């Protein structure tokens, strides 16, 4: 689980989110309002936005383009499924198996404390089998 989280606020722009994806090379970002988790936005979600997709297809730098002002609420997955910090990796794997997403916010008493991805689980499994 990643605990050093990059998050965005619901008021942030799509351009700011794209800059994070491009600079930090992550694929999922929790969306907050204040300190409350209200959504998840993925790199794939952003690529589905027609205007962004056209910029990327034409290989024009997103940083140098005016991305239309589109509310994050219209692009993100709202009311994300979460998992409590005291659950097991098997519990997280079961959530992934039942759903079509690849990042799961981890909470403790309702507060966001981390994020676990399907890649994290695969790395754990590979590490366990190599021992």
C-alpha positions in Angstrom: 0.0 0.0 0.0 1.2 3.5 -0.9 0.9 5.8 2.1 2.7 8.9 0.6 -0.4 10.0 -1.3 -0.8 12.5 -4.1 -4.4 13.8 -4.0 -6.3 16.4 -5.8 -9.2 18.6 -4.7 -12.5 18.6 -6.5 -11.8 22.2 -7.5 -8.5 21.4 -9.3 -8.5 21.6 -13.0 -8.2 18.7 -15.5 -5.0 20.3 -16.7 -3.5 20.1 -13.2 -4.5 16.4 -13.0 -2.9 15.7 -16.3 0.3 17.5 -15.2 0.4 15.2 -12.2 0.0 12.1 -14.3 2.7 13.3 -16.7 5.2 14.4 -14.0 4.9 11.7 -11.4 3.9 8.7 -13.5 1.1 7.5 -11.4 -2.2 6.1 -12.7 -4.7 6.8 -10.0 -5.4 9.9 -7.8 -7.9 10.2 -4.9 -10.2 13.2 -5.3 -11.0 15.1 -2.1 -13.3 17.8 -0.9 -11.6 19.2 2.2 -10.3 16.0 3.8 -13.2 13.8 2.6 -12.7 11.2 -0.2 -15.3 11.7 -2.9 -13.8 10.1 -5.9 -11.0 8.5 -7.8 -9.6 9.7 -11.1 -7.5 7.5 -13.3 -5.2 8.3 -16.2 -7.6 6.2 -18.3 -10.5 8.4 -17.2 -8.7 11.5 -18.4 -7.8 9.9 -21.7 -11.4 9.2 -22.3 -12.1 13.0 -22.4 -12.2 13.7 -26.1 -10.3 17.0 -26.1 -7.4 15.5 -24.1 -7.3 12.5 -26.3 -7.0 14.6 -29.4 -4.1 16.6 -27.9 -2.3 13.4 -26.9 -2.9 11.7 -30.3 -1.4 14.8 -32.0 1.6 14.5 -29.7 1.2 18.1 -28.5 2.4 18.8 -25.0 -0.6 19.0 -22.6 1.3 21.6 -20.6 1.3 23.9 -23.6 -2.3 23.5 -24.5 -5.5 25.0 -23.2 -7.4 22.0 -22.0 -11.1 22.8 -21.7 -12.4 23.6 -18.3 -14.1 20.3 -17.5 -15.2 19.6 -13.9 -13.4 16.7 -12.3 -16.7 15.5 -11.1 -17.7 14.7 -14.7 -14.6 12.6 -15.3 -13.8 10.9 -12.0 -15.4 7.8 -10.5 -17.6 9.0 -7.7 -18.2 7.4 -4.3 -15.3 5.0 -4.6 -15.2 1.6 -3.0 -12.7 1.6 -0.1 -11.1 -0.9 2.1 -10.2 -0.6 5.7 -6.6 -0.7 6.7 -6.9 -3.8 8.9 -8.1 -5.9 6.0 -5.8 -8.5 4.3 -4.3 -8.5 0.8 -6.7 -11.4 0.0 -9.6 -9.1 1.0 -8.3 -6.4 -1.4 -7.7 -9.0 -4.2 -11.4 -10.1 -3.8 -12.6 -6.5 -4.2 -10.5 -6.2 -7.4 -11.8 -9.5 -8.7 -15.4 -8.4 -8.3 -14.9 -4.9 -9.8 -13.4 -3.3 -12.9 -11.0 -0.9 -11.3 -7.3 -1.2 -10.4 -6.9 1.2 -7.4 -8.5 0.9 -4.0 -8.4 3.7 -1.4 -7.4 2.4 2.0 -9.1 4.0 5.0 -8.9 4.0 8.8 -12.1 4.9 10.5 -13.2 6.7 7.4 -10.0 8.7 6.8 -7.9 8.1 3.7 -4.6 6.6 4.7 -3.3 4.9 1.6 -4.0 3.4 -1.8 -3.5 -0.2 -3.0 -3.4 -1.2 -6.6 -3.6 -4.4 -8.5 0.1 -3.9 -9.3 0.9 -3.8 -5.6 -0.8 -7.1 -5.1 1.0 -8.7 -8.1 4.4 -7.4 -6.7 3.5 -8.9 -3.3 2.6 -12.3 -4.8 5.8 -12.4 -6.9 7.9 -11.4 -3.9 6.3 -14.2 -1.8 6.8 -16.8 -4.4 10.5 -15.9 -4.9 11.3 -16.5 -1.2 
